[in-house]
Amino acid sequence: MDRTLKALSLILSYPSAELQGAMPEIGAVLGADHRIAPDTRAALQRLADGLGQGDLFDVQESYVMLFDRSRTLSLNLFEHVHGESRDRGGAMVSLIETYRGGGFEPATTELPDHLPVLLEFLASRPASEARETLADAAHILEALGARLVRRDSGYAAAFAALFQLAGAQADTEAVADMLAQPDDDPTDLAALDAVWEETEVTFGPDPNAGCPKVRDLLATMDVPVTPAHAARHAAE
């Protein structure tokens, strides 16, 4: 078990009283991993301290405003690849099969492409597989981290750590395409309502679904969804 990936999965999960109680141990695990740069480890410790000692309602509200009400910061990774297209449903069916093939059954109501769920799975996989999977998503990790830096959020440290664990250079063009999209305004309730009115992702049978490795699924992350890409996809 890679305790660092498990700790990062927990620190990126929705805050609860139970998680607050575990933050000292989570911070200690992250602070002891020398694969992560010293300044990033220090920032992770500050994040863990803040989550552990803050008012539970306040840290929960901050989490929701960042990750649940800001689509450009969504922790559902396929959101940044497929948007709400049918391709996303097929990719998640394959991802579920990959989890089950590895003996992993997520005990959560989150979607299978939710980053904390993926990290929990990767924590149980061989180090090379986990590293390659993170490397395939490096541009998404870098872009999300940059957006969090813009918002002066301590969660940026978690993405910096994941990027360092990936040990890979991100596709600069893909990162630029993601960052070119305007940041969501989490206080814009009308925009939030519009998101909920969009087509729901379906999980129907996929005749092409096998049981590929997670990194093969995430290889499709080479090109993030942008308005121009979406328009081309719709025209096909």
Residue frames as a rotation matrix with the C-alpha (Angstrom) as fourth column:
MET 1
0.578 0.816 0.000 0.00
0.816 -0.578 0.000 0.00
0.000 0.000 -1.000 0.00
ASP 2
-0.493 -0.660 0.567 1.38
0.623 -0.723 -0.300 3.41
0.607 0.205 0.767 -1.00
ARG 3
-0.087 0.481 -0.873 0.46
0.957 -0.204 -0.208 5.37
-0.278 -0.853 -0.442 2.12
THR 4
-0.783 -0.243 -0.573 1.18
0.135 -0.965 0.224 8.70
-0.607 0.098 0.788 0.42
LEU 5
-0.853 0.522 -0.015 -1.36
-0.088 -0.115 0.989 8.12
0.515 0.845 0.144 -2.35
LYS 6
-0.165 0.800 -0.576 -3.85
0.850 0.412 0.329 6.95
0.500 -0.436 -0.748 0.26
ALA 7
-0.320 -0.019 -0.947 -3.19
0.739 -0.630 -0.237 10.11
-0.592 -0.776 0.216 2.29
LEU 8
-0.954 -0.033 -0.299 -3.63
-0.151 -0.806 0.572 12.31
-0.260 0.591 0.764 -0.78
SER 9
-0.580 0.809 -0.100 -6.89
0.365 0.367 0.856 10.50
0.728 0.460 -0.508 -1.55
LEU 10
-0.014 0.578 -0.816 -8.14
0.998 0.060 0.026 11.34
0.064 -0.814 -0.577 1.94
ILE 11
-0.532 -0.248 -0.810 -6.97
0.466 -0.884 -0.035 14.95
-0.707 -0.396 0.586 1.96
LEU 12
-0.955 0.208 -0.211 -8.82
-0.292 -0.537 0.791 15.53
0.051 0.817 0.574 -1.35
SER 13
-0.525 0.814 -0.249 -12.01
0.691 0.578 0.434 13.91
0.497 0.056 -0.866 -0.06
TYR 14
0.173 0.701 0.691 -15.02
-0.042 -0.696 0.717 15.78
0.984 -0.153 -0.091 1.30
PRO 15
-0.743 -0.568 0.354 -14.14
-0.343 -0.131 -0.930 16.85
0.575 -0.812 -0.097 4.86
SER 16
0.441 0.816 -0.374 -15.85
0.050 0.394 0.918 15.00
0.896 -0.423 0.133 7.69
ALA 17
0.682 -0.158 0.714 -15.40
-0.725 -0.273 0.632 14.88
0.095 -0.949 -0.301 11.45
GLU 18
0.863 -0.357 0.357 -13.68
0.231 0.908 0.348 11.50
-0.448 -0.218 0.867 11.05
LEU 19
0.504 -0.696 0.511 -11.24
0.694 -0.027 -0.720 12.90
0.515 0.717 0.469 8.48
GLN 20
0.550 -0.293 0.782 -10.51
-0.439 -0.898 -0.027 15.88
0.711 -0.328 -0.622 10.71
GLY 21
0.815 -0.196 0.545 -9.50
-0.471 0.324 0.821 13.49
-0.337 -0.926 0.172 13.45
ALA 22
0.689 -0.543 0.480 -7.14
0.606 0.795 0.030 11.69
-0.398 0.271 0.877 11.04
MET 23
0.926 -0.265 0.270 -5.46
0.020 -0.680 -0.733 14.84
0.378 0.684 -0.624 9.70
PRO 24
0.519 -0.805 0.287 -2.47
-0.759 -0.280 0.588 14.71
-0.393 -0.523 -0.756 12.09
GLU 25
0.136 -0.450 0.883 -1.61
0.128 0.892 0.434 11.20
-0.982 0.054 0.178 10.83
ILE 26
0.750 0.189 0.634 -2.31
0.637 0.051 -0.769 12.20
-0.178 0.981 -0.082 7.21
GLY 27
0.899 -0.432 0.068 -0.02
-0.405 -0.881 -0.243 15.21
0.165 0.191 -0.968 7.56
ALA 28
0.303 -0.815 0.493 2.70
-0.590 0.246 0.769 13.05
-0.748 -0.524 -0.407 9.10
VAL 29
0.346 -0.123 0.930 2.57
0.548 0.831 -0.094 10.55
-0.761 0.542 0.355 6.23
LEU 30
0.859 0.034 0.511 2.82
0.475 -0.426 -0.770 13.30
0.191 0.904 -0.382 3.62
GLY 31
0.813 -0.562 0.154 5.56
-0.582 -0.785 0.209 15.11
0.004 -0.260 -0.966 5.50
ALA 32
0.274 -0.722 0.636 7.73
-0.373 0.530 0.762 11.98
-0.887 -0.446 -0.124 5.60
ASP 33
0.638 0.020 0.770 7.69
0.587 0.635 -0.503 11.15
-0.499 0.772 0.394 1.87
HIS 34
-0.044 -0.791 -0.610 10.94
-0.021 -0.610 0.793 12.38
-0.999 0.048 0.010 0.32
ARG 35
-0.399 0.040 0.916 9.63
0.896 0.229 0.380 11.82
-0.195 0.973 -0.127 -3.19
ILE 36
0.640 0.688 0.342 7.83
0.708 -0.701 0.086 15.12
0.299 0.187 -0.936 -2.58
ALA 37
-0.182 -0.750 0.636 9.80
0.375 -0.650 -0.661 18.39
0.909 0.118 0.399 -2.54
PRO 38
-0.680 -0.171 -0.713 10.39
0.729 -0.056 -0.682 19.93
0.077 -0.984 0.163 0.91
ASP 39
-0.936 0.345 -0.076 8.39
-0.330 -0.930 -0.161 23.10
-0.126 -0.126 0.984 0.19
THR 40
-0.284 0.864 -0.416 5.47
-0.510 0.231 0.829 21.00
0.812 0.447 0.375 -1.05
ARG 41
-0.283 0.134 -0.950 5.64
0.635 0.768 -0.081 18.79
0.719 -0.626 -0.302 2.05
ALA 42
-0.913 -0.076 -0.400 5.53
0.364 -0.594 -0.718 21.89
-0.183 -0.801 0.570 4.22
ALA 43
-0.711 0.695 -0.113 2.50
-0.678 -0.633 0.374 23.19
0.188 0.343 0.920 2.28
LEU 44
-0.177 0.630 -0.756 0.77
-0.046 0.762 0.646 19.82
0.983 0.149 -0.106 2.66
GLN 45
-0.595 -0.092 -0.798 1.36
0.750 0.291 -0.593 19.95
0.287 -0.952 -0.104 6.41
ARG 46
-0.944 0.277 -0.178 -0.23
-0.190 -0.900 -0.392 23.40
-0.268 -0.337 0.902 6.54
LEU 47
-0.420 0.825 -0.379 -3.19
-0.638 0.029 0.770 22.10
0.646 0.565 0.514 4.52
ALA 48
-0.226 0.306 -0.925 -3.63
0.426 0.885 0.189 19.12
0.876 -0.351 -0.331 6.84
ASP 49
-0.830 -0.117 -0.545 -3.38
0.553 -0.300 -0.777 21.37
-0.072 -0.947 0.314 9.90
GLY 50
-0.847 0.522 -0.103 -5.96
-0.530 -0.845 0.074 23.77
-0.048 0.117 0.992 8.48
LEU 51
-0.221 0.787 -0.576 -8.39
-0.428 0.452 0.782 21.00
0.876 0.420 0.237 7.58
GLY 52
-0.310 0.037 -0.950 -7.93
0.605 0.779 -0.167 19.31
0.734 -0.626 -0.264 10.93
GLN 53
-0.725 -0.099 -0.682 -8.24
0.657 -0.396 -0.641 22.38
-0.207 -0.913 0.352 13.12
GLY 54
-0.923 0.368 0.115 -10.74
-0.278 -0.841 0.464 24.47
0.268 0.396 0.879 11.15
ASP 55
-0.332 0.904 0.270 -14.45
-0.599 0.019 -0.801 24.71
-0.729 -0.428 0.535 11.81
LEU 56
-0.595 0.063 0.801 -15.98
0.395 0.891 0.223 21.68
-0.700 0.449 -0.555 10.07
PHE 57
0.510 0.852 0.123 -18.76
0.570 -0.227 -0.790 23.70
-0.645 0.473 -0.601 8.44
ASP 58
0.550 -0.347 -0.760 -16.24
-0.512 -0.858 0.021 26.22
-0.660 0.378 -0.650 7.08
VAL 59
-0.559 -0.829 0.015 -13.89
-0.502 0.352 0.790 23.61
-0.660 0.434 -0.613 5.59
GLN 60
-0.331 0.536 0.777 -16.82
0.647 0.728 -0.227 21.74
-0.687 0.427 -0.588 4.06
GLU 61
0.712 0.627 -0.315 -18.19
0.250 -0.646 -0.721 24.94
-0.656 0.435 -0.617 2.52
SER 62
0.139 -0.761 -0.634 -14.76
-0.720 -0.517 0.464 25.80
-0.680 0.392 -0.619 1.10
TYR 63
-0.704 -0.385 0.596 -14.47
0.011 0.834 0.552 22.31
-0.710 0.396 -0.583 -0.42
VAL 64
0.102 0.849 0.518 -17.89
0.742 0.282 -0.608 22.52
-0.663 0.446 -0.602 -2.05
MET 65
0.734 0.182 -0.655 -17.22
-0.147 -0.898 -0.414 25.98
-0.663 0.400 -0.633 -3.48
LEU 66
-0.205 -0.910 -0.361 -13.95
-0.726 -0.106 0.679 24.79
-0.656 0.401 -0.639 -4.99
PHE 67
-0.903 -0.410 0.125 -14.62
-0.275 0.778 0.565 21.32
-0.329 0.476 -0.816 -6.30
ASP 68
-0.477 0.793 0.379 -18.39
0.705 0.603 -0.375 20.86
-0.525 0.088 -0.846 -6.50
ARG 69
0.587 0.762 -0.273 -19.47
0.483 -0.601 -0.637 24.26
-0.649 0.242 -0.721 -7.74
SER 70
0.231 -0.576 -0.784 -16.50
-0.725 -0.640 0.257 25.03
-0.649 0.509 -0.565 -9.99
ARG 71
0.945 0.258 0.202 -16.60
-0.078 0.777 -0.624 22.87
-0.318 0.574 0.755 -13.06
THR 72
0.612 -0.777 -0.147 -13.08
-0.374 -0.121 -0.920 23.84
0.697 0.617 -0.365 -14.10
LEU 73
-0.373 -0.723 0.582 -11.89
-0.894 0.112 -0.433 22.42
0.248 -0.682 -0.688 -10.77
SER 74
0.688 0.726 -0.001 -13.93
-0.704 0.667 0.242 19.23
0.177 -0.166 0.970 -10.91
LEU 75
-0.261 -0.750 0.608 -12.24
-0.819 0.505 0.272 16.23
-0.511 -0.427 -0.746 -9.30
ASN 76
0.540 0.445 0.715 -14.09
0.098 0.810 -0.578 13.99
-0.836 0.382 0.394 -11.79
LEU 77
-0.347 -0.918 -0.191 -11.20
-0.033 -0.192 0.981 13.58
-0.937 0.347 0.036 -14.22
PHE 78
-0.529 0.154 0.834 -13.15
0.805 0.403 0.436 12.51
-0.269 0.902 -0.337 -17.29
GLU 79
0.582 0.710 -0.397 -15.06
0.582 -0.705 -0.406 15.79
-0.568 0.005 -0.823 -17.02
HIS 80
0.265 -0.593 -0.761 -11.92
-0.395 -0.786 0.475 17.46
-0.880 0.175 -0.443 -18.36
VAL 81
-0.794 -0.552 0.254 -11.63
-0.055 0.482 0.875 14.96
-0.605 0.681 -0.413 -21.20
HIS 82
-0.757 0.551 0.352 -15.12
0.633 0.483 0.606 14.09
0.164 0.681 -0.714 -22.40
GLY 83
-0.777 0.557 0.292 -17.31
-0.580 -0.815 0.011 16.75
0.244 -0.161 0.956 -20.79
GLU 84
-0.247 0.782 0.572 -20.85
-0.577 0.356 -0.735 15.37
-0.779 -0.511 0.364 -20.71
SER 85
-0.132 0.164 -0.978 -20.54
-0.958 0.231 0.168 13.38
0.253 0.959 0.127 -23.94
ARG 86
0.863 0.502 -0.055 -21.52
-0.487 0.857 0.169 9.72
0.132 -0.119 0.984 -24.23
ASP 87
0.249 -0.855 -0.455 -17.83
-0.089 0.448 -0.890 8.85
0.964 0.262 0.035 -24.45
ARG 88
-0.416 -0.417 0.808 -17.52
-0.790 -0.275 -0.548 9.64
0.451 -0.866 -0.215 -20.77
GLY 89
0.475 0.680 0.559 -20.07
-0.855 0.506 0.111 7.00
-0.207 -0.531 0.822 -19.81
GLY 90
0.884 -0.175 -0.433 -18.24
-0.073 0.864 -0.499 4.30
0.461 0.473 0.751 -21.78
ALA 91
-0.099 -0.988 0.116 -14.91
-0.259 -0.087 -0.962 5.31
0.961 -0.126 -0.247 -20.27
MET 92
-0.277 0.019 0.961 -16.32
-0.952 -0.142 -0.272 5.04
0.132 -0.990 0.057 -16.77
VAL 93
0.846 0.531 0.057 -17.80
-0.533 0.845 0.041 1.61
-0.027 -0.065 0.998 -17.44
SER 94
0.546 -0.728 -0.415 -14.33
0.126 0.561 -0.818 0.46
0.828 0.395 0.398 -18.48
LEU 95
-0.332 -0.689 0.644 -12.81
-0.555 -0.410 -0.724 2.12
0.762 -0.598 -0.246 -15.43
ILE 96
0.317 0.537 0.782 -15.22
-0.942 0.276 0.191 0.28
-0.113 -0.797 0.593 -13.11
GLU 97
0.962 0.024 -0.270 -14.24
-0.099 0.958 -0.270 -3.00
0.253 0.287 0.924 -14.78
THR 98
0.096 -0.995 -0.011 -10.58
-0.058 0.006 -0.998 -2.14
0.994 0.096 -0.057 -14.26
TYR 99
-0.212 -0.099 0.972 -11.19
-0.926 -0.297 -0.232 -1.51
0.311 -0.950 -0.029 -10.57
ARG 100
0.666 0.576 0.474 -13.02
-0.702 0.699 0.137 -4.80
-0.252 -0.425 0.870 -10.18
GLY 101
0.786 -0.445 -0.430 -10.34
0.011 0.705 -0.709 -6.64
0.619 0.552 0.559 -12.13
GLY 102
-0.292 -0.929 0.226 -7.87
-0.204 -0.170 -0.964 -5.36
0.935 -0.327 -0.140 -9.57
GLY 103
-0.267 0.261 -0.928 -10.04
0.787 0.615 -0.053 -6.55
0.557 -0.744 -0.370 -6.71
PHE 104
-0.953 -0.094 -0.287 -11.10
0.241 -0.809 -0.536 -3.01
-0.182 -0.580 0.794 -5.81
GLU 105
-0.127 0.969 0.211 -14.74
0.849 -0.004 0.528 -2.11
0.513 0.246 -0.822 -5.15
PRO 106
-0.795 -0.237 0.558 -15.14
0.021 -0.930 -0.366 1.61
0.606 -0.279 0.745 -4.35
ALA 107
-0.245 0.701 -0.669 -17.21
0.964 0.246 -0.095 2.09
0.098 -0.669 -0.737 -1.19
THR 108
-0.736 -0.029 -0.676 -18.47
0.164 -0.977 -0.136 5.54
-0.657 -0.211 0.724 -2.14
THR 109
0.394 0.901 0.181 -21.27
0.559 -0.079 -0.825 7.32
-0.729 0.426 -0.535 -3.93
GLU 110
0.079 -0.444 -0.893 -18.73
-0.513 -0.786 0.345 9.26
-0.855 0.431 -0.289 -5.99
LEU 111
0.898 0.172 -0.405 -18.26
-0.439 0.304 -0.845 8.57
-0.023 0.937 0.349 -9.69
PRO 112
0.784 -0.598 0.167 -15.45
0.548 0.793 0.267 6.15
-0.293 -0.118 0.949 -10.57
ASP 113
0.218 -0.737 0.640 -13.38
0.720 -0.321 -0.616 8.90
0.659 0.595 0.460 -12.22
HIS 114
0.944 0.098 0.316 -13.39
-0.140 -0.748 0.649 10.95
0.300 -0.657 -0.692 -8.98
LEU 115
0.198 -0.980 0.013 -9.73
-0.475 -0.108 -0.873 11.66
0.857 0.167 -0.487 -8.22
PRO 116
-0.168 -0.292 0.941 -9.79
-0.981 0.146 -0.130 10.47
-0.100 -0.945 -0.311 -4.57
VAL 117
0.748 0.471 0.468 -11.33
-0.412 0.882 -0.229 7.17
-0.521 -0.022 0.853 -5.74
LEU 118
0.832 -0.493 -0.255 -8.65
-0.087 0.338 -0.937 6.72
0.548 0.801 0.239 -8.40
LEU 119
-0.026 -0.902 0.431 -5.90
-0.755 -0.265 -0.600 7.53
0.655 -0.341 -0.674 -5.91
GLU 120
0.204 0.163 0.965 -7.24
-0.855 0.509 0.095 4.98
-0.476 -0.845 0.243 -3.45
PHE 121
0.980 0.145 0.137 -7.09
-0.052 0.848 -0.527 2.36
-0.193 0.509 0.839 -6.21
LEU 122
0.584 -0.810 -0.053 -3.60
-0.195 -0.076 -0.978 3.40
0.788 0.582 -0.202 -7.30
ALA 123
0.148 -0.523 0.839 -2.40
-0.981 -0.185 0.058 3.17
0.124 -0.832 -0.540 -3.71
SER 124
0.454 0.109 0.884 -2.91
-0.435 0.893 0.114 -0.60
-0.778 -0.436 0.453 -3.97
ARG 125
0.998 -0.056 0.039 -1.23
0.059 0.423 -0.904 -1.01
0.034 0.904 0.426 -7.37
PRO 126
0.279 -0.960 0.025 2.45
0.947 0.279 0.160 -1.52
-0.160 -0.021 0.987 -8.26
ALA 127
0.087 -0.301 -0.950 4.45
0.319 -0.895 0.313 1.70
-0.944 -0.330 0.018 -8.02
SER 128
-0.873 -0.483 0.064 5.28
0.197 -0.229 0.953 1.74
-0.446 0.845 0.295 -11.74
GLU 129
-0.397 0.816 0.420 1.61
0.853 0.159 0.497 1.46
0.339 0.555 -0.759 -12.70
ALA 130
0.457 0.566 -0.686 0.59
0.801 -0.597 0.041 4.23
-0.386 -0.568 -0.727 -10.31
ARG 131
-0.247 -0.653 -0.716 3.35
0.183 -0.757 0.627 6.50
-0.952 0.023 0.307 -11.57
GLU 132
-0.923 -0.107 0.370 2.48
0.371 0.013 0.928 5.92
-0.104 0.994 0.028 -15.22
THR 133
-0.011 0.993 0.117 -1.20
0.977 -0.014 0.213 6.57
0.213 0.117 -0.970 -14.57
LEU 134
0.441 0.111 -0.890 -0.43
0.522 -0.839 0.154 9.87
-0.730 -0.533 -0.428 -12.85
ALA 135
-0.619 -0.742 -0.257 1.93
0.167 -0.444 0.880 10.77
-0.767 0.502 0.399 -15.70
ASP 136
-0.630 0.454 0.630 -0.88
0.754 0.160 0.637 10.27
0.188 0.877 -0.443 -18.23
ALA 137
0.508 0.861 -0.002 -2.96
0.812 -0.478 0.335 12.79
0.288 -0.172 -0.942 -16.29
ALA 138
-0.324 -0.766 -0.555 -0.04
0.913 -0.406 0.027 15.17
-0.247 -0.498 0.831 -15.63
HIS 139
-0.829 -0.006 0.559 -1.45
0.276 -0.874 0.400 18.07
0.487 0.486 0.726 -17.65
ILE 140
0.263 0.961 0.084 -4.78
0.246 -0.151 0.957 17.86
0.933 -0.231 -0.276 -15.79
LEU 141
0.428 -0.182 -0.885 -3.00
0.903 0.123 0.411 17.77
0.034 -0.975 0.217 -12.44
GLU 142
-0.658 -0.746 -0.105 -0.84
0.744 -0.665 0.062 20.77
-0.116 -0.038 0.993 -13.40
ALA 143
-0.573 0.498 0.651 -3.79
0.155 -0.714 0.682 22.77
0.805 0.492 0.332 -14.72
LEU 144
0.529 0.794 -0.298 -5.94
0.433 0.049 0.900 22.10
0.730 -0.605 -0.318 -11.65
GLY 145
0.116 -0.587 -0.801 -3.02
0.979 -0.070 0.194 23.00
-0.170 -0.806 0.567 -9.41
ALA 146
-0.830 -0.437 0.347 -2.50
0.518 -0.834 0.188 26.27
0.207 0.336 0.919 -11.29
ARG 147
-0.091 0.884 0.458 -6.19
0.133 -0.445 0.886 27.15
0.987 0.141 -0.077 -10.93
LEU 148
0.643 0.311 -0.700 -5.99
0.685 0.175 0.707 26.49
0.343 -0.934 -0.101 -7.18
VAL 149
-0.416 -0.832 -0.368 -2.91
0.893 -0.451 0.011 28.71
-0.175 -0.324 0.930 -6.93
ARG 150
-0.639 0.258 0.724 -4.91
0.251 -0.820 0.514 31.46
0.727 0.510 0.460 -8.66
ARG 151
0.405 0.899 0.167 -7.51
0.000 -0.182 0.983 31.09
0.914 -0.399 -0.074 -5.90
ASP 152
-0.333 -0.656 0.677 -4.84
-0.720 -0.287 -0.632 31.04
0.609 -0.698 -0.377 -3.18
SER 153
0.743 0.659 0.113 -6.07
-0.608 0.595 0.526 27.61
0.279 -0.460 0.843 -2.04
GLY 154
-0.041 -0.763 0.645 -3.99
-0.889 0.322 0.324 25.31
-0.455 -0.560 -0.692 0.12
TYR 155
0.633 0.342 0.694 -5.31
-0.060 0.916 -0.396 22.38
-0.771 0.210 0.601 -1.91
ALA 156
0.773 -0.410 -0.484 -2.82
-0.595 -0.208 -0.776 23.39
0.218 0.888 -0.405 -4.61
ALA 157
-0.154 -0.895 0.419 -0.17
-0.965 0.228 0.131 21.54
-0.212 -0.384 -0.899 -2.59
ALA 158
0.174 0.283 0.943 -1.95
-0.198 0.948 -0.248 18.21
-0.965 -0.144 0.221 -3.11
PHE 159
0.969 0.211 0.128 -1.79
0.087 0.193 -0.977 18.64
-0.231 0.958 0.169 -6.88
ALA 160
0.434 -0.894 -0.112 1.85
-0.867 -0.380 -0.323 19.73
0.247 0.237 -0.940 -6.73
ALA 161
-0.188 -0.483 0.855 2.61
-0.721 0.659 0.214 16.53
-0.667 -0.577 -0.472 -4.83
LEU 162
0.545 0.460 0.701 0.75
0.114 0.788 -0.605 14.36
-0.831 0.409 0.377 -7.35
PHE 163
0.940 -0.238 -0.243 2.59
-0.310 -0.308 -0.899 16.04
0.140 0.921 -0.363 -10.21
GLN 164
0.056 -0.976 0.208 5.91
-0.998 -0.063 -0.028 15.33
0.040 -0.206 -0.978 -8.50
LEU 165
-0.068 -0.016 0.998 4.96
-0.398 0.917 -0.012 11.71
-0.915 -0.398 -0.069 -7.86
ALA 166
0.896 0.424 0.133 4.11
-0.023 0.344 -0.939 11.36
-0.443 0.838 0.318 -11.55
GLY 167
0.021 -0.999 0.040 7.69
0.139 0.043 0.989 12.27
-0.990 -0.015 0.140 -12.41
ALA 168
-0.173 -0.001 0.985 6.69
0.965 0.200 0.170 13.47
-0.197 0.980 -0.034 -15.88
GLN 169
-0.911 -0.095 -0.400 6.52
0.008 -0.977 0.214 16.69
-0.412 0.192 0.891 -17.83
ALA 170
0.057 0.995 0.087 3.02
0.379 0.059 -0.923 17.82
-0.923 0.086 -0.374 -18.71
ASP 171
-0.230 0.021 0.973 2.00
0.968 -0.100 0.231 18.61
0.102 0.995 0.002 -22.28
THR 172
-0.773 -0.162 -0.613 2.37
0.359 -0.909 -0.213 22.40
-0.523 -0.385 0.761 -22.22
GLU 173
-0.872 0.489 -0.019 -0.12
-0.270 -0.449 0.852 22.92
0.408 0.748 0.524 -25.03
ALA 174
-0.189 0.829 -0.527 -2.75
0.522 0.539 0.661 20.81
0.832 -0.150 -0.534 -23.27
VAL 175
-0.334 0.008 -0.943 -2.18
0.911 -0.256 -0.324 22.71
-0.244 -0.967 0.078 -20.02
ALA 176
-0.953 -0.069 -0.295 -2.48
0.006 -0.978 0.208 26.03
-0.303 0.197 0.933 -21.86
ASP 177
-0.633 0.772 -0.055 -5.74
-0.028 0.048 0.998 24.89
0.774 0.634 -0.009 -23.50
MET 178
-0.044 0.625 -0.779 -7.21
0.876 0.399 0.270 24.00
0.480 -0.671 -0.566 -20.11
LEU 179
-0.393 -0.192 -0.899 -6.09
0.762 -0.615 -0.202 27.22
-0.515 -0.764 0.388 -18.47
ALA 180
-0.984 0.067 0.166 -7.47
0.061 -0.746 0.663 29.26
0.169 0.662 0.730 -21.38
GLN 181
-0.135 0.983 -0.121 -10.98
0.584 0.178 0.792 28.33
0.801 0.037 -0.598 -20.26
PRO 182
-0.240 0.070 0.968 -12.42
-0.504 -0.861 -0.063 30.99
0.829 -0.503 0.242 -17.93
ASP 183
-0.979 -0.106 -0.175 -12.65
0.103 0.487 -0.867 30.11
0.177 -0.867 -0.466 -14.26
ASP 184
-0.100 0.985 -0.140 -16.13
0.627 0.172 0.760 29.30
0.773 -0.012 -0.635 -13.02
ASP 185
-0.614 0.070 0.786 -17.83
-0.563 -0.737 -0.375 31.64
0.553 -0.673 0.492 -10.57
PRO 186
-0.798 0.272 -0.537 -19.12
0.440 0.873 -0.212 29.31
0.412 -0.405 -0.816 -7.81
THR 187
-0.700 0.566 -0.436 -21.53
0.187 -0.444 -0.876 32.03
-0.690 -0.695 0.205 -6.64
ASP 188
-0.659 0.468 -0.588 -23.28
-0.752 -0.419 0.509 32.18
-0.008 0.778 0.628 -10.03
LEU 189
-0.451 0.538 0.712 -26.37
-0.213 0.709 -0.672 30.12
-0.867 -0.455 -0.205 -9.21
ALA 190
0.568 0.668 -0.480 -27.85
-0.612 -0.048 -0.790 30.55
-0.551 0.742 0.382 -12.69
ALA 191
0.000 -0.664 -0.748 -24.77
-0.925 0.285 -0.253 28.97
0.381 0.692 -0.614 -14.26
LEU 192
-0.826 -0.282 0.488 -24.90
-0.496 0.775 -0.391 26.17
-0.268 -0.566 -0.780 -11.72
ASP 193
0.078 0.941 0.328 -28.54
-0.330 0.335 -0.883 25.48
-0.941 -0.039 0.337 -12.61
ALA 194
0.527 0.086 -0.846 -27.58
-0.846 -0.037 -0.531 25.35
-0.077 0.996 0.053 -16.28
VAL 195
-0.578 -0.795 -0.184 -24.97
-0.791 0.601 -0.113 22.68
0.200 0.081 -0.976 -15.54
TRP 196
-0.668 0.366 0.647 -27.60
-0.232 0.724 -0.649 20.50
-0.707 -0.584 -0.399 -13.83
GLU 197
0.400 0.891 -0.217 -29.89
-0.462 -0.009 -0.887 20.87
-0.792 0.455 0.408 -16.84
GLU 198
-0.177 -0.541 -0.822 -27.30
-0.984 0.090 0.153 19.39
-0.009 0.836 -0.549 -19.20
THR 199
0.480 0.369 -0.796 -27.49
-0.531 0.845 0.071 15.83
0.699 0.388 0.601 -20.48
GLU 200
0.569 -0.215 0.794 -26.89
-0.712 0.356 0.606 13.28
-0.413 -0.909 0.050 -17.77
VAL 201
-0.457 -0.780 -0.427 -24.04
-0.873 0.486 0.046 10.81
0.171 0.394 -0.903 -18.21
THR 202
0.698 0.713 0.068 -25.40
-0.716 0.692 0.090 7.32
0.017 -0.112 0.994 -18.79
PHE 203
-0.374 -0.818 0.438 -23.76
-0.823 0.510 0.250 4.01
-0.428 -0.267 -0.864 -17.98
GLY 204
0.735 0.666 -0.127 -25.13
-0.635 0.610 -0.473 1.68
-0.238 0.429 0.872 -20.61
PRO 205
0.580 -0.521 0.626 -23.36
0.355 0.854 0.382 -1.45
-0.733 0.001 0.680 -21.83
ASP 206
0.352 -0.573 -0.740 -20.27
-0.814 -0.578 0.060 -0.76
-0.462 0.581 -0.670 -23.88
PRO 207
0.994 0.092 0.063 -19.65
-0.052 0.882 -0.468 -3.43
-0.098 0.462 0.881 -26.51
ASN 208
0.478 -0.878 -0.011 -16.01
-0.025 -0.001 -1.000 -2.39
0.878 0.478 -0.022 -26.70
ALA 209
0.446 -0.291 0.847 -15.43
-0.866 -0.380 0.325 -2.42
0.227 -0.878 -0.421 -22.96
GLY 210
0.271 -0.439 -0.857 -12.74
0.176 0.898 -0.404 -4.80
0.946 -0.042 0.321 -21.87
CYS 211
0.924 -0.054 -0.378 -10.62
0.372 -0.093 0.923 -4.57
-0.085 -0.994 -0.066 -18.79
PRO 212
0.389 -0.819 0.421 -7.77
0.351 -0.291 -0.890 -2.24
0.852 0.494 0.174 -19.77
LYS 213
-0.344 -0.565 -0.750 -5.26
0.937 -0.151 -0.316 -0.82
0.066 -0.811 0.581 -17.34
VAL 214
0.516 0.550 -0.657 -6.26
0.643 -0.755 -0.128 2.51
-0.566 -0.356 -0.743 -15.82
ARG 215
-0.254 -0.685 -0.683 -3.37
0.007 -0.707 0.707 4.27
-0.967 0.175 0.184 -17.53
ASP 216
-0.839 0.009 0.545 -4.67
0.534 0.209 0.819 3.16
-0.106 0.978 -0.180 -20.93
LEU 217
0.243 0.969 0.054 -8.02
0.969 -0.244 0.027 4.75
0.039 0.046 -0.998 -20.12
LEU 218
0.573 -0.029 -0.819 -6.35
0.345 -0.898 0.273 7.95
-0.744 -0.439 -0.504 -19.01
ALA 219
-0.544 -0.783 0.303 -4.24
0.597 -0.107 0.795 8.05
-0.590 0.613 0.526 -22.16
THR 220
-0.001 0.637 0.771 -7.26
0.933 -0.278 0.230 9.72
0.360 0.720 -0.594 -23.77
MET 221
0.651 0.235 -0.722 -6.53
0.601 -0.740 0.301 12.69
-0.463 -0.630 -0.623 -21.53
ASP 222
-0.393 -0.892 0.221 -3.94
0.850 -0.262 0.456 13.97
-0.349 0.368 0.862 -24.00
VAL 223
-0.783 0.195 0.591 -6.48
0.235 -0.787 0.570 16.46
0.577 0.585 0.570 -25.37
PRO 224
-0.753 0.530 -0.389 -8.70
0.385 -0.125 -0.915 18.27
-0.534 -0.838 -0.110 -22.85
VAL 225
0.076 0.871 0.485 -12.17
0.997 -0.073 -0.027 19.45
0.012 0.486 -0.874 -23.72
THR 226
-0.793 -0.208 -0.572 -12.19
0.215 -0.975 0.057 23.03
-0.570 -0.078 0.818 -24.98
PRO 227
0.142 0.903 -0.406 -14.98
-0.254 -0.363 -0.897 24.95
-0.957 0.230 0.178 -26.71
ALA 228
-0.018 -0.199 -0.980 -13.29
-0.990 -0.134 0.045 24.46
-0.140 0.971 -0.195 -30.07
HIS 229
-0.934 -0.351 -0.069 -12.76
-0.355 0.931 0.082 20.75
0.036 0.101 -0.994 -29.44
ALA 230
-0.510 0.818 0.267 -16.36
0.164 0.397 -0.903 20.33
-0.845 -0.416 -0.337 -28.36
ALA 231
0.248 0.607 -0.755 -17.56
-0.641 -0.481 -0.598 22.03
-0.726 0.632 0.270 -31.52
ARG 232
-0.430 -0.480 -0.765 -15.44
-0.887 0.383 0.258 19.73
0.169 0.789 -0.590 -33.69
HIS 233
-0.963 0.070 0.261 -16.73
-0.034 0.927 -0.374 16.68
-0.268 -0.369 -0.890 -31.76
ALA 234
-0.160 0.987 -0.030 -20.32
-0.050 -0.039 -0.998 17.76
-0.986 -0.158 0.055 -32.28
ALA 235
0.184 0.188 -0.965 -19.75
-0.891 -0.383 -0.244 18.19
-0.415 0.905 0.097 -35.99
GLU 236
-0.784 -0.587 -0.201 -18.42
-0.619 0.713 0.331 14.65
-0.051 0.384 -0.922 -36.39
